[in-house]
Amino acid sequence: MGVVSTAAGAPVVESRKLRRDVGMVGLLFASVGSIIGSGWLFGALNASLVAGPASLISWVLGGAAVILLALIHAELGGMYPVAGGSARFPHYAFGSLIGFASGWFANIFGVTSQAIQATATAQARPANASDCMRPLAVMDRWLEAQTPPWDQGDTFDRYSLNGNNKGQLLPNPDSYTAPTKTDPGTGLTVGDNYGQLFTLKSGSSFSGGWFQPVDVPRNGSSDTGANLYRDNLASCNGSAVSIGDYLPTESGNMVGPTNQGIGALIALDPNAQWNSNTHTIDGGCVPTCASFSPRIIALPLFDPDEFQFDSSHNSWPNCPGGGSCVHVTNIIGFFVDHIDASNNVVGYLIRYPGVLTTKPGGVGGPSSFAQVITLVR
């Protein structure tokens, strides 16, 4: 209570009680306070990742639905001008029990404000490197000109490798475009090739899935020789290999060391099997032995155009040491299934946890088999 004076000097008692009404501005900010939070931000993010620009349609449909609900509440509010409408309307329609339950659950799930909110947000994003790269560099997919569409039975034919025209462009040549952060190019993609049965071929020159044994770096220098190649295949050496790097090739096809290294990998998780229906691995040693099966490995994809051009000219201007090398254009995950009778490594394309380096190379989401989890907030 308070006392004020009128012009005539007579004291008037002024009421200090709270007013039991709310105006337009108060209602507006109460509604905004109940809407703003982390959910609507991530709703927009996830919708745009799934549907792209078409996600705007969902906002239009959602807005239409909210307007419809608002009109219903406006009509009911006009017919029943009582406080606590969200709880009172069910009470009028269905009785006390439903009215009480509606009000109670609205109080639990419809809190309009929070004193404190703490969130930690992680996001999967394309990686541009792996610190567990195995020394099998696989030729990336190209645009097949002679017998489209591309499959593993095709061979990359762009430059003549023999005769007087060696190094010259062939008629109706195949072509390759490396993936970038904005364009998947012609390479393997998650949408087209995830879960695909894939054969890594050791002796089929320039055919789909052909691999080159390579030297992966260790402590700043390349590992060379059959024993180190086998060890790097059977286990991680911890040195990062990035998209854009050049990796020297090993001399020889390394069939024996490849079989030994792959055999050692399979022995680490012998009961793991690929489930073609769910594109997952069943019956493995996870989580006892590791967070994912040891038979899932990271492999570099290389540029077939640059490799064939340099091979046809017998010139390797970008290669460390001056010898032959491959140019890494992407990274894939690969579940090792078995070695066939022709000493080819058979398995399935899958994702793999990668890392981020300061090097500029990288690919966008459609081409990104290697991903890294980062804390964004």
C-alpha positions as CSV (number, residue, x, y, z in Angstrom):
1,M,0.0,0.0,0.0
2,G,1.2,3.6,-0.6
3,V,-0.1,7.1,0.1
4,V,-0.2,9.9,-2.4
5,S,-1.7,13.4,-2.3
6,T,-4.3,14.9,-4.6
7,A,-4.4,18.5,-5.7
8,A,-6.8,19.3,-2.8
9,G,-4.3,17.8,-0.4
10,A,-6.6,14.8,0.6
11,P,-4.6,11.6,1.1
12,V,-5.5,8.8,-1.3
13,V,-4.5,5.2,-0.6
14,E,-2.9,3.6,-3.7
15,S,-3.1,-0.2,-4.2
16,R,0.3,-1.9,-4.8
17,K,-1.2,-5.3,-5.7
18,L,0.0,-7.2,-8.8
19,R,-2.3,-6.9,-11.7
20,R,-3.8,-10.1,-12.9
21,D,-3.5,-9.4,-16.7
22,V,-0.9,-9.4,-19.4
23,G,-0.6,-7.2,-22.4
24,M,0.5,-7.9,-26.0
25,V,4.2,-7.2,-25.3
26,G,4.2,-9.5,-22.3
27,L,2.5,-12.3,-24.3
28,L,4.9,-11.8,-27.1
29,F,8.1,-12.1,-25.0
30,A,6.6,-15.0,-23.0
31,S,6.1,-16.9,-26.3
32,V,9.5,-16.0,-27.7
33,G,11.1,-17.1,-24.4
34,S,9.5,-20.5,-24.7
35,I,10.5,-20.9,-28.3
36,I,14.1,-19.8,-28.4
37,G,16.6,-22.5,-27.5
38,S,19.0,-25.0,-29.0
39,G,16.3,-27.2,-30.6
40,W,15.2,-24.9,-33.4
41,L,18.8,-24.2,-34.4
42,F,19.6,-27.9,-34.8
43,G,16.3,-28.6,-36.4
44,A,17.2,-26.2,-39.2
45,L,20.7,-27.6,-39.4
46,N,19.6,-31.3,-39.6
47,A,16.9,-30.4,-42.1
48,S,19.3,-28.6,-44.4
49,L,21.8,-31.5,-44.2
50,V,19.1,-34.0,-45.3
51,A,17.1,-32.0,-47.8
52,G,19.2,-29.0,-48.7
53,P,17.3,-26.0,-50.1
54,A,14.1,-28.1,-50.1
55,S,14.1,-27.9,-46.3
56,L,12.5,-24.5,-46.6
57,I,9.3,-26.3,-47.6
58,S,9.2,-27.9,-44.2
59,W,9.3,-24.5,-42.5
60,V,6.4,-23.3,-44.7
61,L,4.3,-26.4,-43.8
62,G,5.3,-26.1,-40.1
63,G,4.2,-22.4,-40.1
64,A,0.9,-23.3,-41.7
65,A,0.3,-26.0,-39.0
66,V,1.2,-23.5,-36.2
67,I,-1.2,-20.9,-37.7
68,L,-4.0,-23.4,-37.7
69,L,-3.3,-24.2,-34.0
70,A,-3.2,-20.5,-33.1
71,L,-6.6,-20.0,-34.8
72,I,-8.1,-22.9,-32.9
73,H,-6.8,-21.5,-29.6
74,A,-8.1,-18.0,-30.5
75,E,-11.5,-19.4,-31.2
76,L,-11.6,-21.3,-27.9
77,G,-10.2,-18.3,-26.0
78,G,-13.1,-16.2,-27.4
79,M,-15.7,-18.8,-26.4
80,Y,-14.2,-19.6,-23.0
81,P,-12.4,-16.4,-21.6
82,V,-10.8,-18.2,-18.6
83,A,-7.3,-18.3,-17.3
84,G,-5.2,-21.4,-17.9
85,G,-6.9,-22.3,-21.2
86,S,-4.5,-25.1,-22.1
87,A,-5.6,-27.0,-19.0
88,R,-9.2,-25.7,-18.8
89,F,-10.3,-26.6,-22.4
90,P,-9.6,-30.3,-21.9
91,H,-11.4,-30.1,-18.5
92,Y,-14.5,-28.7,-20.2
93,A,-14.3,-31.3,-23.0
94,F,-13.2,-34.5,-21.2
95,G,-13.6,-34.0,-17.5
96,S,-11.4,-33.3,-14.4
97,L,-9.0,-36.2,-14.8
98,I,-8.0,-35.3,-18.4
99,G,-7.9,-31.6,-17.5
100,F,-5.5,-32.3,-14.6
101,A,-3.3,-34.6,-16.6
102,S,-3.1,-32.1,-19.5
103,G,-2.1,-29.3,-17.2
104,W,0.4,-31.5,-15.3
105,F,2.2,-32.7,-18.5
106,A,2.1,-29.2,-20.0
107,N,3.9,-28.0,-16.9
108,I,6.6,-30.7,-17.3
109,F,7.1,-30.6,-21.0
110,G,6.1,-27.0,-21.8
111,V,8.4,-25.1,-19.5
112,T,8.4,-21.5,-20.8
113,S,11.8,-20.5,-19.4
114,Q,15.0,-22.0,-18.0
115,A,17.3,-20.5,-15.5
116,I,20.3,-22.4,-16.8
117,Q,20.9,-24.3,-20.0
118,A,24.1,-26.2,-20.7
119,T,24.7,-28.0,-24.0
120,A,27.6,-29.7,-25.7
121,T,27.2,-30.1,-29.4
122,A,29.3,-32.5,-31.5
123,Q,29.2,-32.6,-35.3
124,A,30.5,-35.2,-37.8
125,R,32.4,-33.5,-40.6
126,P,34.6,-34.6,-43.5
127,A,38.2,-35.5,-42.4
128,N,41.1,-34.6,-44.7
129,A,43.6,-37.1,-43.2
130,S,44.1,-40.4,-41.4
131,D,46.7,-41.2,-38.8
132,C,46.2,-44.9,-39.4
133,M,46.6,-45.1,-43.2
134,R,47.4,-48.5,-44.6
135,P,49.9,-48.8,-47.5
136,L,47.4,-50.0,-50.2
137,A,46.6,-47.0,-52.5
138,V,43.5,-47.8,-54.6
139,M,42.7,-46.2,-57.9
140,D,39.7,-44.0,-57.7
141,R,36.6,-44.3,-59.9
142,W,36.7,-42.5,-63.3
143,L,34.2,-41.6,-66.0
144,E,34.2,-44.7,-68.3
145,A,34.0,-43.7,-72.0
146,Q,34.2,-47.1,-73.8
147,T,31.8,-49.3,-71.8
148,P,29.8,-47.1,-69.5
149,P,28.8,-47.1,-66.7
150,W,32.0,-47.7,-64.7
151,D,32.5,-51.0,-62.9
152,Q,35.5,-52.9,-61.6
153,G,35.8,-54.8,-64.8
154,D,36.7,-51.6,-66.7
155,T,40.2,-50.3,-67.3
156,F,41.3,-46.7,-67.3
157,D,42.3,-45.8,-70.8
158,R,43.4,-42.2,-71.4
159,Y,47.0,-42.2,-72.5
160,S,48.9,-44.6,-74.8
161,L,51.4,-46.6,-72.7
162,N,53.3,-48.2,-75.6
163,G,54.5,-47.7,-79.2
164,N,55.2,-44.5,-81.1
165,N,52.2,-42.7,-79.6
166,K,53.3,-43.4,-76.0
167,G,52.1,-40.7,-73.8
168,Q,49.6,-39.4,-76.3
169,L,45.8,-39.0,-75.6
170,L,43.8,-42.0,-76.9
171,P,40.7,-41.7,-79.0
172,N,37.5,-41.5,-76.9
173,P,39.6,-41.4,-73.7
174,D,38.3,-42.1,-70.2
175,S,38.5,-39.1,-67.8
176,Y,38.9,-38.4,-64.1
177,T,37.9,-35.5,-62.0
178,A,39.2,-35.5,-58.4
179,P,36.7,-34.7,-55.6
180,T,36.8,-31.4,-53.9
181,K,35.0,-29.8,-51.0
182,T,32.3,-28.6,-53.4
183,D,32.2,-31.2,-56.2
184,P,32.4,-35.0,-55.9
185,G,34.0,-35.2,-59.3
186,T,34.0,-38.7,-60.8
187,G,35.3,-40.5,-57.7
188,L,33.7,-43.0,-55.3
189,T,30.9,-41.5,-53.2
190,V,29.1,-42.5,-50.0
191,G,25.7,-42.5,-51.7
192,D,26.8,-44.7,-54.6
193,N,29.3,-47.0,-53.1
194,Y,28.8,-47.3,-49.3
195,G,28.5,-51.0,-48.4
196,Q,29.6,-52.1,-51.9
197,L,31.5,-55.4,-52.3
198,F,34.9,-54.2,-53.6
199,T,38.0,-56.1,-54.8
200,L,41.5,-54.6,-54.4
201,K,43.5,-56.0,-57.3
202,S,47.2,-56.5,-57.2
203,G,48.1,-57.4,-60.7
204,S,45.4,-56.0,-63.1
205,S,47.0,-52.9,-64.4
206,F,44.7,-49.8,-64.4
207,S,41.5,-51.9,-63.9
208,G,38.9,-50.9,-61.4
209,G,40.1,-51.5,-57.8
210,W,43.8,-51.8,-58.8
211,F,46.0,-50.9,-55.9
212,Q,49.6,-49.8,-55.6
213,P,51.7,-50.8,-52.6
214,V,53.0,-47.5,-51.2
215,D,55.4,-46.2,-48.5
216,V,53.5,-44.4,-45.7
217,P,55.5,-41.9,-43.7
218,R,56.9,-42.6,-40.3
219,N,58.5,-39.9,-38.2
220,G,58.8,-37.6,-41.3
221,S,60.3,-40.1,-43.6
222,S,58.9,-42.9,-45.8
223,D,59.0,-46.5,-44.7
224,T,60.4,-48.8,-47.4
225,G,60.9,-52.5,-47.8
226,A,58.7,-55.6,-47.5
227,N,58.9,-56.0,-43.7
228,L,57.9,-52.4,-42.9
229,Y,55.2,-52.5,-45.6
230,R,53.8,-55.7,-44.0
231,D,53.9,-54.1,-40.5
232,N,52.3,-50.9,-41.7
233,L,49.5,-53.0,-43.3
234,A,48.9,-55.0,-40.1
235,S,48.9,-52.1,-37.7
236,C,48.9,-48.3,-37.5
237,N,52.2,-46.4,-37.5
238,G,50.6,-43.2,-36.2
239,S,51.7,-40.8,-38.9
240,A,49.1,-38.7,-40.7
241,V,48.5,-39.0,-44.4
242,S,46.4,-36.2,-45.9
243,I,44.4,-35.7,-49.0
244,G,46.7,-34.0,-51.5
245,D,49.8,-35.9,-50.4
246,Y,52.1,-37.9,-52.7
247,L,53.1,-41.4,-51.6
248,P,56.0,-43.2,-53.2
249,T,55.2,-46.6,-54.5
250,E,57.0,-49.8,-53.4
251,S,59.1,-51.8,-55.9
252,G,57.3,-55.1,-56.9
253,N,53.7,-56.1,-56.4
254,M,54.3,-57.2,-52.7
255,V,52.0,-60.1,-53.0
256,G,53.6,-62.1,-50.1
257,P,53.8,-59.2,-47.6
258,T,50.2,-58.1,-48.6
259,N,48.9,-61.6,-47.8
260,Q,50.8,-61.7,-44.5
261,G,49.6,-58.2,-43.4
262,I,46.0,-58.9,-44.4
263,G,46.1,-62.3,-42.7
264,A,47.3,-60.6,-39.5
265,L,44.4,-58.1,-39.7
266,I,41.8,-60.9,-40.1
267,A,43.4,-62.8,-37.1
268,L,42.7,-59.8,-34.9
269,D,38.9,-60.2,-35.3
270,P,38.3,-63.6,-37.0
271,N,34.6,-63.9,-36.2
272,A,33.6,-60.5,-37.7
273,Q,31.2,-60.8,-40.6
274,W,29.7,-58.3,-42.9
275,N,25.9,-58.0,-42.8
276,S,24.8,-57.0,-46.3
277,N,21.3,-56.2,-45.1
278,T,22.2,-53.7,-42.4
279,H,25.6,-52.7,-43.8
280,T,27.1,-53.4,-40.4
281,I,29.5,-55.9,-38.9
282,D,28.2,-58.8,-36.9
283,G,29.9,-61.2,-34.5
284,G,33.1,-59.3,-34.0
285,C,35.2,-58.7,-30.9
286,V,33.9,-55.1,-30.4
287,P,33.8,-53.6,-27.8
288,T,36.1,-55.9,-25.9
289,C,39.0,-55.6,-28.3
290,A,38.5,-52.1,-29.7
291,S,35.8,-49.4,-30.4
292,F,35.4,-50.8,-33.9
293,S,36.7,-53.9,-35.7
294,P,40.4,-54.0,-36.4
295,R,39.5,-55.3,-39.8
296,I,38.1,-51.8,-40.7
297,I,41.1,-49.9,-42.2
298,A,41.7,-46.6,-43.9
299,L,43.0,-46.6,-47.5
300,P,44.1,-43.8,-49.8
301,L,42.4,-43.3,-53.2
302,F,44.7,-42.0,-55.9
303,D,44.4,-40.1,-59.2
304,P,44.4,-42.5,-62.2
305,D,44.9,-39.7,-64.7
306,E,48.0,-38.3,-63.2
307,F,49.5,-41.8,-62.5
308,Q,48.9,-43.0,-66.0
309,F,50.2,-39.8,-67.6
310,D,53.4,-39.9,-65.5
311,S,53.8,-43.6,-66.2
312,S,53.5,-43.1,-69.9
313,H,56.1,-40.4,-69.9
314,N,58.3,-42.1,-67.3
315,S,58.5,-38.8,-65.5
316,W,57.4,-38.1,-61.9
317,P,57.8,-34.4,-61.3
318,N,55.7,-34.2,-58.1
319,C,57.0,-37.3,-56.4
320,P,59.3,-37.2,-53.4
321,G,62.6,-38.7,-54.3
322,G,62.0,-38.6,-58.0
323,G,60.6,-42.1,-58.3
324,S,57.0,-43.2,-59.1
325,C,54.3,-42.2,-56.7
326,V,50.5,-41.8,-56.3
327,H,48.6,-38.6,-55.6
328,V,46.1,-39.1,-52.8
329,T,42.7,-37.6,-53.7
330,N,40.4,-39.2,-51.1
331,I,40.3,-41.7,-48.2
332,I,38.0,-44.6,-47.9
333,G,37.1,-47.0,-45.1
334,F,37.4,-50.7,-46.0
335,F,36.2,-53.8,-44.1
336,V,38.6,-56.6,-44.9
337,D,36.6,-59.8,-45.7
338,H,39.1,-62.3,-47.2
339,I,41.9,-62.9,-49.8
340,D,40.7,-64.7,-52.9
341,A,42.5,-67.3,-55.0
342,S,44.1,-64.6,-57.2
343,N,45.7,-62.8,-54.2
344,N,43.1,-60.0,-54.4
345,V,41.9,-58.4,-51.2
346,V,38.1,-58.6,-51.0
347,G,36.0,-56.4,-48.7
348,Y,33.3,-53.7,-48.4
349,L,33.5,-49.9,-48.6
350,I,32.6,-48.2,-45.3
351,R,33.3,-45.1,-43.3
352,Y,36.3,-44.6,-41.2
353,P,37.2,-42.1,-38.4
354,G,39.7,-39.6,-39.7
355,V,41.6,-36.6,-38.5
356,L,41.9,-32.9,-39.5
357,T,45.3,-31.4,-40.5
358,T,46.2,-27.9,-41.5
359,K,46.8,-29.0,-45.1
360,P,44.3,-27.4,-47.5
361,G,43.2,-30.6,-49.3
362,G,39.8,-32.1,-48.5
363,V,36.5,-33.4,-49.9
364,G,32.9,-32.6,-49.3
365,G,30.2,-34.6,-47.6
366,P,29.1,-36.8,-50.6
367,S,32.7,-38.1,-51.1
368,S,33.7,-38.2,-47.4
369,F,34.1,-41.8,-46.2
370,A,36.5,-40.5,-43.6
371,Q,34.9,-38.3,-40.9
372,V,35.9,-36.7,-37.7
373,I,33.8,-35.7,-34.7
374,T,34.4,-32.2,-33.6
375,L,32.9,-30.2,-30.7
376,V,31.2,-27.2,-32.2
377,R,29.7,-25.7,-29.1
